[in-house]
Amino acid sequence: MTESTLRYYENKGLLPLIERDEASRRLFSEDQMPLLEIVICLKNTHMTIKGFKQYIDWVIEGESPIKLRLDM
C-alpha cells in the first residue's frame, strides 16, 4: 500500500487509532495491523469508502455489531 493511500484512508477515518512518532510518522503496532489488514481486504471487495467506514466503525465497537459485519 502506498503512502498516499495510507494518508487518504487515514483522512477518511478508515485507520483510526494510528499513533505517530515525534516526526509525525505513522506507527503501526501489532494491535493495529489487523485493522490495516481488514482495510486491505475491504479494498479488494471494491466496497465504497462509505462502506469501509461503516465496517471499521463496527470493528471498533467490538462484539455487539458482529451480526451487522457478517451481513455486510
Stockholm file with secondary structure:
# STOCKHOLM 1.0

chainA/1-72         MTESTLRYYENKGLLPLIERDEASRRLFSEDQMPLLEIVICLKNTHMTIKGFKQYIDWVIEGESPIKLRLDM
#=GR chainA/1-72 SS CCHHHHHHHHHTTSSTTCEECTTCCEECCTTTHHHHHHHHHHHHTTCCHHHHHHHHHHHHHCSTTHHHHHHC
#=GC SS_cons        CCHHHHHHHHHTTSSTTCEECTTCCEECCTTTHHHHHHHHHHHHTTCCHHHHHHHHHHHHHCSTTHHHHHHC
//
